[in-house]
Amino acid sequence: MKKHVLLVLCCLGLFAGAANAQLTYGGKAGLNYSIITTTFNEGEKPDDWENATGIGFHIGGFVNYAINAKLSIRPELLFSSRGTRISSSSELLGINFDIESTSTYNFVEVPILLGIGGETGLQVHVGPSVNLLLGGKTKTEVTTTFGGNSETETEEITGSEFTEGMRGLDLGVVLGAGFNLESGLGFGARYQRGLTSINEEDTDMVVSNWNLIQVYLSYTLGK
Protein backbone atom coordinates (compact mmCIF):
# COMPACT_ATOMS: atom_id res chain seq x y z
CA MET A 1 0.00 0.00 0.00
CA LYS A 2 2.87 2.40 0.76
CA LYS A 3 4.22 1.90 -2.77
CA HIS A 4 0.76 2.65 -4.17
CA VAL A 5 0.44 5.87 -2.14
CA LEU A 6 3.94 6.95 -3.24
CA LEU A 7 3.06 6.41 -6.89
CA VAL A 8 -0.08 8.51 -6.56
CA LEU A 9 1.87 11.27 -4.80
CA CYS A 10 4.41 11.29 -7.63
CA CYS A 11 1.56 11.75 -10.09
CA LEU A 12 0.20 14.59 -8.01
CA GLY A 13 3.61 16.23 -8.31
CA LEU A 14 2.54 17.22 -11.80
CA PHE A 15 0.11 19.66 -10.20
CA ALA A 16 2.84 21.26 -8.13
CA GLY A 17 5.27 21.28 -11.06
CA ALA A 18 2.86 23.36 -13.08
CA ALA A 19 2.05 25.74 -10.24
CA ASN A 20 4.33 28.52 -11.52
CA ALA A 21 3.21 28.20 -15.13
CA GLN A 22 0.39 30.12 -16.76
CA LEU A 23 -2.48 27.69 -16.82
CA THR A 24 -6.18 27.22 -16.36
CA TYR A 25 -7.76 25.14 -13.63
CA GLY A 26 -11.17 24.20 -12.35
CA GLY A 27 -13.53 21.66 -10.88
CA LYS A 28 -15.68 18.88 -12.27
CA ALA A 29 -18.34 16.41 -11.15
CA GLY A 30 -20.36 13.72 -12.83
CA LEU A 31 -21.66 10.17 -12.98
CA ASN A 32 -19.90 6.82 -13.38
CA TYR A 33 -21.30 3.75 -15.09
CA SER A 34 -19.18 0.76 -14.07
CA ILE A 35 -18.89 -2.61 -15.78
CA ILE A 36 -16.72 -5.43 -14.48
CA THR A 37 -15.92 -7.70 -17.40
CA THR A 38 -14.54 -11.20 -16.85
CA THR A 39 -12.49 -13.16 -19.36
CA PHE A 40 -12.47 -16.95 -19.08
CA ASN A 41 -9.15 -18.04 -20.57
CA GLU A 42 -9.78 -21.68 -19.69
CA GLY A 43 -13.15 -23.39 -19.74
CA GLU A 44 -16.46 -22.01 -20.96
CA LYS A 45 -18.28 -19.02 -19.55
CA PRO A 46 -21.38 -20.17 -17.58
CA ASP A 47 -24.63 -19.70 -19.52
CA ASP A 48 -26.14 -17.61 -16.70
CA TRP A 49 -23.04 -15.41 -16.25
CA GLU A 50 -23.85 -11.74 -15.67
CA ASN A 51 -21.33 -8.89 -15.59
CA ALA A 52 -21.59 -6.68 -12.51
CA THR A 53 -22.73 -3.17 -13.49
CA GLY A 54 -23.88 -0.09 -11.61
CA ILE A 55 -23.98 3.69 -11.14
CA GLY A 56 -21.64 5.87 -9.08
CA PHE A 57 -20.23 9.40 -9.12
CA HIS A 58 -16.98 11.35 -9.23
CA ILE A 59 -15.90 14.83 -8.10
CA GLY A 60 -12.60 16.68 -8.13
CA GLY A 61 -10.41 19.18 -9.94
CA PHE A 62 -8.03 19.60 -12.85
CA VAL A 63 -5.36 21.84 -14.30
CA ASN A 64 -4.84 22.45 -18.00
CA TYR A 65 -1.35 23.50 -19.11
CA ALA A 66 -1.22 24.62 -22.74
CA ILE A 67 1.81 23.39 -24.70
CA ASN A 68 0.60 25.33 -27.73
CA ALA A 69 -2.73 26.44 -29.22
CA LYS A 70 -3.84 22.86 -29.94
CA LEU A 71 -2.04 20.66 -27.35
CA SER A 72 -2.21 20.65 -23.56
CA ILE A 73 -1.44 18.49 -20.54
CA ARG A 74 -4.38 17.90 -18.20
CA PRO A 75 -3.75 16.15 -14.87
CA GLU A 76 -6.82 15.58 -12.68
CA LEU A 77 -7.44 14.55 -9.08
CA LEU A 78 -10.80 12.83 -8.48
CA PHE A 79 -12.67 11.00 -5.76
CA SER A 80 -14.58 8.30 -7.61
CA SER A 81 -17.26 5.98 -6.27
CA ARG A 82 -17.86 2.97 -8.52
CA GLY A 83 -21.08 1.08 -7.89
CA THR A 84 -21.99 -2.42 -9.05
CA ARG A 85 -25.05 -4.63 -8.73
CA ILE A 86 -25.51 -8.30 -9.56
CA SER A 87 -28.43 -10.68 -8.96
CA SER A 88 -29.10 -14.38 -9.41
CA SER A 89 -31.89 -16.88 -8.80
CA SER A 90 -31.81 -20.63 -8.23
CA GLU A 91 -34.09 -23.45 -7.10
CA LEU A 92 -33.28 -26.53 -5.04
CA LEU A 93 -35.77 -29.11 -3.78
CA GLY A 94 -38.68 -26.71 -4.22
CA ILE A 95 -36.89 -23.86 -2.40
CA ASN A 96 -36.23 -20.66 -4.38
CA PHE A 97 -33.13 -18.57 -3.64
CA ASP A 98 -32.94 -14.97 -4.90
CA ILE A 99 -29.62 -13.23 -4.31
CA GLU A 100 -28.95 -9.53 -4.87
CA SER A 101 -25.57 -7.99 -4.15
CA THR A 102 -24.72 -4.27 -4.40
CA SER A 103 -21.18 -2.98 -3.93
CA THR A 104 -19.47 0.41 -3.72
CA TYR A 105 -15.76 0.78 -4.50
CA ASN A 106 -14.13 4.10 -3.53
CA PHE A 107 -11.08 5.25 -5.52
CA VAL A 108 -8.74 8.19 -5.82
CA GLU A 109 -8.24 8.59 -9.57
CA VAL A 110 -5.35 10.53 -11.10
CA PRO A 111 -5.78 10.75 -14.90
CA ILE A 112 -2.81 12.35 -16.71
CA LEU A 113 -4.20 13.28 -20.09
CA LEU A 114 -3.06 14.80 -23.35
CA GLY A 115 -5.60 17.34 -24.58
CA ILE A 116 -5.95 17.76 -28.35
CA GLY A 117 -7.88 20.87 -29.32
CA GLY A 118 -8.25 24.50 -28.35
CA GLU A 119 -8.98 26.01 -24.95
CA THR A 120 -12.60 26.48 -26.00
CA GLY A 121 -14.65 24.22 -28.23
CA LEU A 122 -14.02 20.51 -28.67
CA GLN A 123 -11.03 18.89 -26.95
CA VAL A 124 -10.09 15.19 -27.14
CA HIS A 125 -8.47 13.61 -24.06
CA VAL A 126 -6.25 10.52 -24.04
CA GLY A 127 -3.78 9.11 -21.54
CA PRO A 128 -3.21 6.87 -18.51
CA SER A 129 -4.98 6.93 -15.16
CA VAL A 130 -3.55 5.81 -11.82
CA ASN A 131 -6.32 4.70 -9.44
CA LEU A 132 -5.90 3.86 -5.74
CA LEU A 133 -8.58 1.76 -4.02
CA LEU A 134 -9.54 3.35 -0.69
CA GLY A 135 -12.23 0.89 0.42
CA GLY A 136 -15.94 0.32 0.08
CA LYS A 137 -18.71 -2.05 1.08
CA THR A 138 -20.90 -4.87 -0.20
CA LYS A 139 -24.51 -5.51 0.82
CA THR A 140 -25.96 -8.92 0.00
CA GLU A 141 -29.62 -9.87 0.39
CA VAL A 142 -30.65 -13.53 0.18
CA THR A 143 -34.40 -14.19 -0.09
CA THR A 144 -35.55 -17.75 0.51
CA THR A 145 -39.05 -18.72 -0.65
CA PHE A 146 -40.76 -21.99 0.21
CA GLY A 147 -44.45 -22.82 0.22
CA GLY A 148 -45.43 -19.21 -0.46
CA ASN A 149 -43.46 -17.90 2.52
CA SER A 150 -40.39 -15.70 2.05
CA GLU A 151 -37.57 -14.76 4.38
CA THR A 152 -34.74 -12.31 3.64
CA GLU A 153 -31.31 -12.24 5.26
CA THR A 154 -28.91 -9.30 4.81
CA GLU A 155 -25.13 -9.22 5.19
CA GLU A 156 -22.78 -6.22 4.89
CA ILE A 157 -19.02 -6.40 4.40
CA THR A 158 -16.80 -3.31 4.89
CA GLY A 159 -13.26 -2.32 5.75
CA SER A 160 -10.31 -4.67 5.33
CA GLU A 161 -12.65 -7.61 4.91
CA PHE A 162 -14.10 -5.93 1.82
CA THR A 163 -10.74 -5.18 0.18
CA GLU A 164 -9.16 -8.55 1.01
CA GLY A 165 -7.93 -10.22 -2.16
CA MET A 166 -8.35 -7.06 -4.28
CA ARG A 167 -5.54 -5.22 -6.03
CA GLY A 168 -5.05 -1.84 -4.37
CA LEU A 169 -3.68 -0.17 -7.49
CA ASP A 170 -5.70 -0.06 -10.71
CA LEU A 171 -3.99 1.23 -13.85
CA GLY A 172 -6.20 2.31 -16.72
CA VAL A 173 -6.17 4.03 -20.10
CA VAL A 174 -8.61 6.88 -20.84
CA LEU A 175 -10.17 8.11 -24.08
CA GLY A 176 -12.77 10.85 -24.16
CA ALA A 177 -13.76 14.32 -25.26
CA GLY A 178 -15.03 17.53 -23.73
CA PHE A 179 -16.57 20.75 -25.00
CA ASN A 180 -15.71 24.02 -23.29
CA LEU A 181 -17.72 27.24 -23.63
CA GLU A 182 -16.32 30.79 -23.48
CA SER A 183 -18.06 31.22 -20.11
CA GLY A 184 -15.90 28.46 -18.57
CA LEU A 185 -18.70 25.91 -18.39
CA GLY A 186 -17.89 22.57 -19.98
CA PHE A 187 -19.19 19.05 -20.35
CA GLY A 188 -17.80 15.78 -21.61
CA ALA A 189 -17.71 12.01 -21.63
CA ARG A 190 -14.94 9.44 -21.46
CA TYR A 191 -14.23 5.74 -21.29
CA GLN A 192 -11.62 4.16 -19.04
CA ARG A 193 -10.40 0.60 -19.49
CA GLY A 194 -8.65 -1.10 -16.58
CA LEU A 195 -5.36 -2.71 -17.59
CA THR A 196 -4.74 -4.59 -14.35
CA SER A 197 -6.75 -7.47 -12.92
CA ILE A 198 -9.09 -6.56 -10.07
CA ASN A 199 -7.93 -9.60 -8.13
CA GLU A 200 -4.66 -9.27 -6.25
CA GLU A 201 -3.55 -12.78 -7.22
CA ASP A 202 -3.29 -13.14 -10.97
CA THR A 203 -4.84 -16.22 -12.52
CA ASP A 204 -4.50 -17.55 -16.05
CA MET A 205 -8.02 -18.99 -15.91
CA VAL A 206 -10.20 -15.99 -15.02
CA VAL A 207 -9.31 -12.28 -15.32
CA SER A 208 -11.65 -9.43 -14.27
CA ASN A 209 -11.16 -5.80 -15.32
CA TRP A 210 -12.83 -2.46 -14.70
CA ASN A 211 -14.62 -0.62 -17.50
CA LEU A 212 -15.75 2.87 -16.59
CA ILE A 213 -17.94 5.30 -18.57
CA GLN A 214 -18.01 8.83 -17.15
CA VAL A 215 -20.09 11.88 -18.03
CA TYR A 216 -19.39 15.20 -16.34
CA LEU A 217 -19.86 18.94 -16.05
CA SER A 218 -16.86 21.19 -15.45
CA TYR A 219 -16.07 24.81 -14.81
CA THR A 220 -12.75 26.40 -15.79
CA LEU A 221 -11.14 29.24 -13.84
CA GLY A 222 -7.87 31.11 -14.10
CA LYS A 223 -8.38 32.47 -17.62
N, C-alpha and C positions, 0 to 999 in steps of 0.2 A: 504493500500500500504506500510506503514512503517513496518508492521509486515512481509510482503513479502520480503522487502529489507533486514531486519534483518536476516531472515532465510537464504537468499542467502549468506549474509556476514558470517554467522556461517559456512556454507558449505565451503566457500572459506578459512576459518581458517585452513582447512586440508592442504592447500598448505603451509601456514606459519608454521604449526606444523611440517611439514616434511623438513623444510628448512635446519636444521642442520644435517639431516641424509644423508647417501650416497644413491644417487638415480640417475635415469636418467630422462630427461625431453626433451620436444621438441614441435614442432608445427604440426598442421594438418589443412587440408582444403578439402572440398568435396561438394557433391550435396545432396539435400534433395528431396525425393518424398513424398508428404503429401497426406493423405486421411482422410477426416472427415467422420466417420461412425456415423449413427444415428439409435438408437434403439427405436422402437415404442412399448412401454409397454402396451398401451391401443389403441385399434383401429387398422385398417389395414394400412400397408404402401401403399401410393399412387402408382398406376401402373407405372406412369411416373417419380417416384422418382429417382434422380441421386445424388450419393455422390460427394461432392466437392473434386477435386484432383488437383495437380499441382506440379511444380518444383521450388525449391529454392536452397539455398547454406548455408554452415556453414564454419566458420574459427575460429581458436583459438589455445590453447595450453594445455599441459597435463604434469603431473609428474607421474613417475612410481616407487613406493617404494617396493622393493623386501622383502617379509616376509621370503621366503626361495627360493630354486632353481626353484620351480614350482608354487608358489603363490605370488601375488603382489596386492597392492592397487593402483588404478589409478584414481585419481580425475582429471577432465577436466574443463576448462572454455571456453565456445564457444559463439560466436555471431551467431545466427541461424535465417535465413529468410525463412519462410514457405509460399509457394505460393499455391493458390487454384484458380480453374476456374470452373464455372458452367454455363450452357446455357439451355434455354428452348424456346419453340415455342408454340404459340396458335393462334386461329382464332375466331373472333367474328364479326358477321354481314358482312362477306366478307372482313374484315380488318385483316391482318396478323401481329402478334407481335412477334419479335425475340429479346430475351433478353440474353445478355452475360455479366457475372460479373466476374471480376478478382480481387483477394485480395492478399495482402502481410501482413503477421503477423511477427513482429520482436521480437525475444526472446533472453534473456540470458539463456543459458542452463548450468547446473552444474551437469553432471553425476558423480557419485561416485561408481566406478566399482571394482569388484574383478576380477583380471586377473588370469586365470588358464593356465599355460604353461610357457615355458622358456623365457628368455630375447630375444632370437632370435628364428625364426621358428613360428609355429602356437601358438596363444594365444586366449583363449575364454574369453569374457568379459560379466559379468552379474552384475546387481545392479540397484539402483534407480537413478532417475534424477529429479532435482529440476529446474523448468523452470519459468522464470519471464517474463511476457508479457510487452514489452516496448511500443508498438504502431504498427502502420501500416496504410494501406489505402485500400479502395475499389473503383474500377472504374466500373461503370455499363453503358452499351450501350443498348439503346432500339431503335430498327429499326421498324418503322411502314410502311407497304406496303398496298397500296390501288389503284386499277385501274392501276397497272403497275408503279406507282410512289412510291418511298421510301424516308423516312426521318429518320435520326438518331439523337437521343438526348443522351448526355453524362453527367453523374453525378459522381463526386468524393467526397468521404467522408474520412477525415483524423482526426488526433488528438483525443481529448476526445470524439468526436461524434462517431468515429470509435470504440473505446474500450467500449463504454457505453453498459452495460448489459453483458460484458464478464468477466469471472473469471481471475483475474490478476496472479494467481499462478496455474501452471499446474504441477501436480506430475505424473511421469511416471516410467515405469520399462523397462530396456534395456537388450537385449540379442544380442550378436554379436560375431564376431571373426576378428582377424587381423593376418597378417603374416609379420614378421620383418626380414629384411636381415642384414647380418653382417655389411654392409656399413652404416646402420642407416635408410635407406629408408624402408618404410612400406606401407601397404595398407590393407583395410578391409571393412567390411560391417556390419551393425547392424539394428535391428528393435526396435523401441520404441513405447510402447502402453501407451496412456494417461489413468490414473486412475481416474481423476477428470473430471466432466462435463465442457464443454467449457462455458456454460452459467452460469452466476453468481447466478441466482436463480434456485435452483434445481426443477425439475418437475418429477413427477412419470409417466407422459405420454410419454414424449420424452426426450431422453438423447443423447447428441452428444459428441464424444471423438476424440482426435487426434490419428492418426496412422502415424508413421514417419519411412521411410526407408532411411538410409544414407549410402553412399559409400564415401570413403576418401583415400587420400594419406597422409602419415605422415613422419616426419624425426626426429629421436631421437638423442639427444646430451648428453653430460655429462658422456659418458662411460669412 
